[in-house]
């Protein structure tokens, strides 16, 4: 299925496309296809999903004549999915879009924001999902000569299985590393001469930290390509990973319910929406009705256009993103996301200031290479909010240098966030290390009330 057409772009980068036809379709044709696909999946959901049969009463497919008409259809949120899966047939309930006898694979969400959502996949829907992922992996430069190390136990979480089957379909060799600890994984990378890896940004940094403790330069591991996801990755974090491993690092975004829907190309300038597999709207966070302009921040609302086992119409991902351009030097015509800001759940008001934990990560990864791990804690002291950043530094930092790090960090965070931080040094190895989604932000104000 994958193509091998090559073009040379204006900046000298050579680009190969997984699907040359779809990835270079004129914008107008993509819009027409997506409108047609949306009407099809909308009609299918109304007929075959209990949830949408009830939710979409009175809204008929023939009323959807333009992409703008779609904005009149109600959004779907995760709490609805949780509620409807409580009915029969167990365990998928009213979100199921096929006969339960046709389901071949069970997946579920991580459950970090509440009860997990159980996701049914038929053979057909799983192949659709993997094909969408192929665009992401191929854009990131993964090719048949890559031996890809996947340092996680897969369990019931969908992303690792997607990564596994997609790597096989693209033609890569896949090395699973789930049953090992971090040291064992480093040894396995060396033993197998793996030259590509898929991981969270946090775990990539942890592998580099552990390798250094073992006397191994992370760059000597031979990783050429790294694909990250699972948490927002500021440009500063991506550059730090590239410096540590001396490799190309790429980002992508997705979720268990909507699938992986955007990825980064060789230009590393934002992420391409995987069209026409997905219809993605970036809506004004206040109204959730108006499409934002290029450069504005909005909430990503995603409709997978080809998955029938679990139809999902206008799913509110709660991912805050900055809308990107409609063009790219790589020649792809899909719309772009400029940046992932974080989740609406992660934004907090602290002393009247809207605070995003991602801003702290940008400061640390860009300006403080001596900081190997950190944690942010917000507490209520009397009537005032107090924000503390706990940090671990490299073992060779000490004395006067540590005081300088604390002073610089306080000053830089004040400039970037307009908030005053207490900086607290912690002993080496005392802060938690994360394999999957990092939870470095602790807001303890609710529990103190």
QUISULZI-V221272 format. One record per pair of residues at least 24 apart in sequence whose ideal C-beta (glycine too) atoms are under 6 Angstrom apart, sorted by sequence separation. I is the first residue (numbers start at 1). J is the second residue. D is the distance in Angstrom with one decimal. If there is no record, write none. Layout:
I_J_D, I_J_D
This chain:
96_120_5.7, 98_122_5.7, 148_172_4.8, 223_247_4.8, 278_302_5.8, 279_303_4.4, 319_343_6.0, 320_344_5.9, 370_394_5.0, 39_64_5.4, 153_178_3.3, 186_211_5.4, 297_322_5.2, 318_343_5.2, 92_118_5.6, 146_172_4.7, 147_173_4.5, 148_174_5.3, 149_175_4.8, 150_176_5.6, 151_177_4.3, 152_178_5.5, 197_223_5.3, 218_244_4.7, 219_245_5.8, 278_304_5.8, 279_305_5.9, 318_344_4.6, 91_118_4.7, 144_171_3.4, 195_222_5.3, 201_228_4.8, 218_245_5.1, 219_246_4.0, 296_323_5.7, 370_397_5.0, 92_120_4.8, 142_170_5.7, 149_177_5.7, 182_210_4.7, 133_162_4.9, 137_166_5.2, 195_224_4.8, 196_225_4.3, 197_226_5.1, 198_227_4.7, 294_323_5.4, 142_172_5.7, 200_230_3.9, 200_231_5.9, 292_323_5.3, 35_67_5.6, 134_166_5.5, 189_221_5.3, 201_233_4.5, 387_419_5.9, 389_421_5.1, 51_84_4.3, 82_115_5.3, 85_118_5.9, 133_166_4.1, 137_170_5.4, 395_428_5.9, 151_185_4.8, 351_385_5.2, 387_421_5.4, 388_422_4.3, 389_423_5.6, 390_424_4.8, 392_426_5.2, 130_165_4.9, 134_169_5.7, 163_198_5.0, 350_385_5.0, 81_117_4.9, 130_166_5.3, 134_170_5.9, 201_237_5.1, 208_244_4.3, 388_424_5.7, 390_426_5.1, 392_428_5.9, 204_241_5.1, 350_387_5.9, 130_169_6.0, 392_431_5.4, 149_189_5.3, 261_302_5.3, 282_323_4.5, 51_94_4.4, 50_94_3.4, 51_95_5.5, 258_302_4.0, 297_341_6.0, 149_194_3.9, 259_304_5.4, 258_304_5.8, 147_194_4.8, 49_97_4.9, 108_156_4.9, 147_195_5.6, 148_196_4.5, 149_197_4.8, 150_198_5.5, 151_199_5.8, 48_97_4.8, 146_195_5.7, 363_412_5.3, 146_196_4.1, 363_413_6.0, 107_158_4.1, 363_416_5.4, 142_196_6.0, 270_324_4.2, 375_431_5.5, 258_315_5.1, 359_416_5.4, 257_315_6.0, 359_417_5.5, 373_431_4.5, 275_334_4.3, 272_332_5.5, 273_334_5.2, 255_317_6.0, 267_329_5.2, 272_334_4.6, 273_335_5.0, 267_330_5.5, 272_336_5.6, 376_440_6.0, 265_330_4.5, 353_418_5.3, 375_440_5.1, 376_441_4.9, 377_442_4.8, 378_443_4.8, 379_444_5.0, 380_445_4.6, 270_336_4.6, 271_337_4.7, 353_419_5.6, 270_337_5.7, 270_338_4.4, 380_448_4.8, 350_419_6.0, 262_337_5.3, 142_225_5.8, 141_225_5.3, 357_441_4.2, 140_227_4.9, 253_340_5.6, 348_443_5.9, 158_256_4.9, 232_340_4.8, 140_250_3.8, 232_342_5.1, 18_134_5.3, 136_252_4.9, 18_135_5.1, 18_138_3.8, 136_260_5.8, 139_263_5.1, 234_358_6.0, 240_365_4.9, 139_265_4.6, 232_358_5.0, 236_362_5.0, 133_260_5.5, 136_263_3.4, 234_361_5.5, 234_362_4.2, 237_365_4.4, 236_365_3.9, 129_259_5.3, 236_366_3.5, 119_256_5.7, 135_274_5.0, 117_257_5.9, 132_274_5.2, 132_277_4.4, 109_256_4.0, 209_372_5.6, 128_306_4.7, 128_307_5.6, 125_307_4.7, 125_309_4.0, 122_309_4.5, 121_309_5.5, 120_309_5.0, 120_310_5.5, 119_310_5.7, 231_437_5.3, 230_437_5.2, 231_438_5.7, 97_308_5.2, 98_309_5.1, 97_309_5.6, 97_310_5.8, 97_311_4.5, 95_310_6.0, 206_433_5.0, 202_434_4.8, 203_435_5.1, 202_438_4.2, 76_313_5.8, 76_314_5.8, 75_314_4.9, 76_315_5.0, 77_316_4.9, 38_279_5.6, 73_314_5.8, 75_316_4.8, 34_276_4.9, 33_276_4.5, 30_275_5.3, 34_279_5.0, 30_276_5.7, 13_266_5.1, 49_311_5.3, 41_305_5.6, 44_308_6.0, 45_311_3.8, 37_305_3.9, 45_313_5.7, 41_311_5.8, 27_333_5.6, 24_331_6.0, 25_333_5.8, 23_332_4.9, 24_333_5.8, 15_330_4.8, 11_329_5.5, 10_329_5.9, 9_329_4.7, 7_331_5.4
